[in-house]
Amino acid sequence: MLSYKHAFHSGNHADVIKHLSLLAVLEKLAQKTKPFSVIDTHAGAGAYALDDAQVEQNKEYQTGVALINAATQHHGLLQRYQALLITAAEQGVYPGSPWLAASQLRDNDQLTLMELHPSEYQKLKRQRFLRNANIHNRDGFEGLLATTPPQIKRGVVLIDPPYEQLSEYEQVNSSVGKLLRRWANACVLVWYPMLTKRAGQKAKASEQMQAALAQLECASAFNLQLEVSDPTSDVGMYGSGMLIINPPWQLFESIEAVLPDLSHQLGATKTTLDWLVHAE
């Protein structure tokens, strides 16, 4: 389970959908002067050097951030995301979700990061842009429940495990259920891969996880999916999705407005945006 390092996948299409969703939530939270908290359960190293050997091994950024940066005109949210990518590049890195979150925090906001992998945790601790973050070397699922509800009870949780083990899908279900019982108004972002039959038992695990999460008691929830290739047997991950629980007001509309531009830039074969639980 500790073999996964995000650097091999840094900047890919999954990062784009994940980070764009997180940015949209953070912008909504920042519209009010009240402070908010951000919890990232699987933080990785926080940011990844542009010339890192692990990043260059697979060059997955060519399927994601490189395509976003190649465009000369974007919808407002995507344009702001592109500006952050440019800022990160000027610092010599591809941004991870901790970098993105830190870029949006104000003085009174709070950032808590979990990372279990020893070497990734050490890299995370050394990131200068995280001087005011609470950084934990612990399992993200355990850490999430141990640190919630936070002192600042307005905020967002990002859950994006590597899903190397089939059991991680059930861990997401269990953790989110327990989280909502103790922090009912938390906005929860769950990233998941979309896998073909080549993945064996994990091929349908995301769908089963989504169905279980949709049954949890929450104010509202919607699902965003982006497919970048056809789900044929010779493809592993053909896309990914974000399940967003308790979204801020009009977040759905913000994501809906940017989807055509995002789909075009990433060469997506299909995008889906659906309410699972609609607020009354």
C-alpha positions in Angstrom: 0.0 0.0 0.0 3.0 2.3 0.6 4.3 1.8 -3.0 2.1 4.6 -4.4 3.8 7.9 -5.2 1.8 10.6 -6.9 4.7 12.0 -8.8 4.4 9.4 -11.4 0.9 10.7 -12.2 1.4 14.4 -11.5 -0.5 16.8 -13.6 -2.6 14.3 -15.4 -6.3 14.6 -16.4 -7.3 13.2 -13.0 -5.4 16.0 -11.3 -7.1 18.5 -13.4 -10.7 17.4 -12.5 -9.7 17.0 -8.9 -7.9 20.4 -8.5 -10.5 22.3 -10.6 -13.3 21.0 -8.3 -11.3 21.9 -5.2 -10.5 25.4 -6.5 -14.2 25.9 -7.2 -15.1 25.0 -3.6 -12.4 27.1 -2.1 -13.5 30.1 -4.1 -17.1 29.7 -2.9 -15.9 29.4 0.7 -13.7 32.5 0.4 -16.7 34.6 -0.7 -17.6 35.0 3.0 -15.3 36.6 5.5 -15.8 33.7 8.0 -12.7 31.4 8.2 -12.8 27.9 6.8 -10.8 24.7 7.2 -9.4 22.4 4.6 -8.5 18.7 5.2 -6.6 16.7 2.7 -6.4 13.0 3.6 -3.9 11.8 1.0 -1.7 14.8 0.5 1.4 13.3 -1.2 4.4 15.5 -1.4 2.3 18.7 -1.9 4.0 19.7 -5.2 6.3 18.1 -7.7 9.4 19.5 -9.5 8.9 19.9 -13.2 12.1 18.0 -13.9 11.5 15.2 -11.3 12.5 11.9 -12.7 9.3 10.2 -11.5 7.2 13.0 -13.1 9.2 12.6 -16.4 9.0 8.8 -16.4 5.3 8.6 -17.5 4.9 12.3 -18.6 1.2 12.1 -17.6 1.1 15.9 -17.4 0.8 15.8 -21.2 -2.8 14.5 -20.7 -3.7 17.2 -18.3 -2.1 20.5 -17.3 -0.1 20.8 -20.5 -3.4 20.8 -22.4 -4.9 23.4 -20.1 -1.8 25.6 -20.4 -1.8 25.3 -24.2 -5.1 27.2 -24.6 -5.1 31.0 -25.1 -8.7 31.5 -23.8 -10.7 29.9 -21.1 -14.0 30.1 -19.1 -13.5 32.1 -15.8 -12.9 29.2 -13.4 -10.6 27.4 -15.9 -8.8 30.7 -16.6 -8.1 31.1 -12.9 -6.9 27.5 -12.6 -4.6 28.1 -15.6 -3.2 31.2 -13.9 -2.4 29.1 -10.8 -0.7 26.5 -13.0 1.5 29.2 -14.5 2.4 30.5 -11.0 3.3 27.0 -9.9 5.4 26.5 -13.1 7.3 29.8 -12.3 8.1 28.2 -8.9 9.4 25.1 -10.8 6.6 22.7 -9.8 3.4 20.9 -10.8 0.9 21.7 -8.0 -0.5 19.0 -5.8 -3.8 19.7 -3.9 -1.9 21.0 -0.8 -0.2 23.7 -3.0 -3.5 24.6 -4.6 -5.2 24.8 -1.2 -2.4 26.9 0.4 -2.6 29.3 -2.5 -6.2 30.1 -1.6 -6.0 30.3 2.2 -6.3 33.5 4.1 -4.7 34.3 7.5 -7.5 32.8 9.6 -8.1 29.7 7.5 -6.8 26.3 8.5 -5.1 23.6 6.4 -4.6 20.0 7.7 -2.7 17.4 5.7 -2.3 13.7 6.1 0.4 11.6 4.4 1.4 8.0 5.4 4.2 7.3 3.0 7.5 8.2 4.9 9.4 9.8 2.0 6.4 11.7 0.7 5.7 12.9 4.2 9.3 14.2 4.5 9.0 16.1 1.2 5.6 17.5 2.4 7.1 18.8 5.6 9.9 20.6 3.7 7.5 22.5 1.4 8.0 26.2 2.2 4.5 27.2 1.1 3.0 25.0 3.9 4.5 27.0 6.8 1.2 27.3 8.6 -0.3 23.9 7.8 -0.9 21.1 10.3 0.9 18.1 8.7 0.5 14.6 10.0 2.4 11.4 9.2 -0.6 9.0 9.5 -3.2 7.1 7.7 -5.6 9.5 6.0 -8.8 7.7 7.0 -7.7 7.3 10.6 -6.5 10.9 10.7 -9.6 12.3 9.2 -11.8 10.9 12.0 -9.3 11.8 14.7 -9.2 15.4 13.8 -12.8 16.1 13.1 -14.9 18.0 13.7 -12.2 20.8 13.4 -12.3 23.9 15.5 -13.3 25.8 12.4 -16.5 24.0 11.4 -16.9 25.5 8.0 -14.9 23.8 5.4 -14.0 21.0 2.9 -12.4 17.6 3.0 -10.6 16.1 0.0 -10.4 12.3 -0.1 -8.3 10.9 -2.9 -6.7 7.6 -2.0 -4.7 5.7 -4.6 -7.2 2.8 -4.5 -4.4 0.3 -4.8 -6.3 -2.0 -2.6 -9.9 -3.0 -3.1 -10.6 -2.4 0.6 -9.9 1.4 0.1 -13.3 1.8 -1.6 -15.1 0.5 1.5 -12.8 2.6 3.7 -14.0 5.7 1.8 -17.7 4.7 2.4 -17.1 4.0 6.1 -15.0 7.1 6.7 -17.4 9.5 5.0 -20.4 8.0 6.8 -18.7 8.5 10.2 -17.4 12.0 9.2 -20.9 13.2 8.3 -22.3 12.0 11.7 -19.8 14.1 13.5 -19.4 17.0 11.1 -22.7 17.1 9.2 -22.2 20.3 7.2 -18.7 19.4 5.9 -18.3 19.7 2.1 -16.7 16.4 1.1 -14.9 15.8 -2.2 -14.2 12.2 -3.1 -12.1 11.5 -6.2 -12.3 8.1 -7.8 -10.8 6.3 -10.9 -13.0 4.9 -13.7 -11.5 1.5 -14.5 -12.1 -1.1 -17.3 -12.4 -4.9 -16.9 -8.7 -5.0 -17.0 -8.7 -3.9 -13.3 -10.5 -7.1 -12.3 -12.6 -6.8 -9.1 -11.9 -3.0 -8.9 -13.5 -2.4 -12.3 -17.0 -1.8 -10.7 -15.8 -0.8 -7.3 -16.2 3.0 -8.0 -19.8 2.5 -9.1 -20.6 0.5 -6.0 -18.9 3.2 -3.8 -20.9 6.0 -5.5 -24.2 4.1 -4.9 -23.3 3.6 -1.2 -22.2 7.2 -0.7 -25.5 8.5 -2.3 -27.4 6.7 0.4 -25.7 8.7 3.2 -27.6 11.4 5.0 -26.6 14.7 3.6 -28.1 18.0 2.4 -27.1 17.4 -1.3 -24.6 15.7 -3.5 -23.6 15.5 -7.1 -21.3 13.5 -9.3 -18.9 14.7 -11.9 -17.2 12.4 -14.4 -14.7 13.0 -17.2 -13.8 10.2 -19.6 -10.7 10.7 -21.8 -10.7 7.4 -23.7 -13.2 4.6 -24.6 -13.5 1.9 -21.9 -12.0 -0.9 -23.9 -10.2 -3.9 -22.5 -6.7 -2.7 -23.3 -7.2 0.6 -21.3 -6.7 0.8 -17.5 -8.1 4.1 -16.2 -10.2 5.6 -18.9 -11.4 8.5 -16.8 -12.1 9.7 -13.3 -14.8 11.4 -11.2 -15.5 13.6 -8.3 -18.4 12.9 -5.9 -19.2 16.2 -4.1 -21.2 16.0 -0.9 -22.8 19.1 0.7 -21.5 21.5 -2.1 -21.5 25.2 -1.5 -24.4 27.2 -3.0 -24.2 27.3 -6.8 -21.1 25.1 -7.1 -23.0 22.8 -9.4 -23.7 25.7 -11.7 -20.0 26.8 -11.6 -18.9 23.3 -12.6 -21.6 23.0 -15.3 -20.5 26.2 -16.9 -16.8 25.2 -17.2 -17.4 21.6 -18.4 -17.7 22.3 -22.2 -14.3 24.2 -22.1 -12.7 21.6 -19.9 -13.9 18.7 -22.1 -12.7 20.4 -25.2 -9.2 21.1 -23.9 -8.7 17.6 -22.5 -10.1 15.9 -25.6 -12.7 14.1 -23.4 -14.9 11.5 -25.0 -17.6 12.1 -22.4 -18.5 14.2 -19.5 -21.3 13.7 -16.9 -22.7 15.9 -14.3 -25.7 14.7 -12.2 -27.4 15.4 -8.9 -27.4 12.4 -6.6 -29.2 14.1 -3.8 -30.8 17.4 -4.6 -31.4 19.9 -1.9 -35.1 20.6 -1.2 
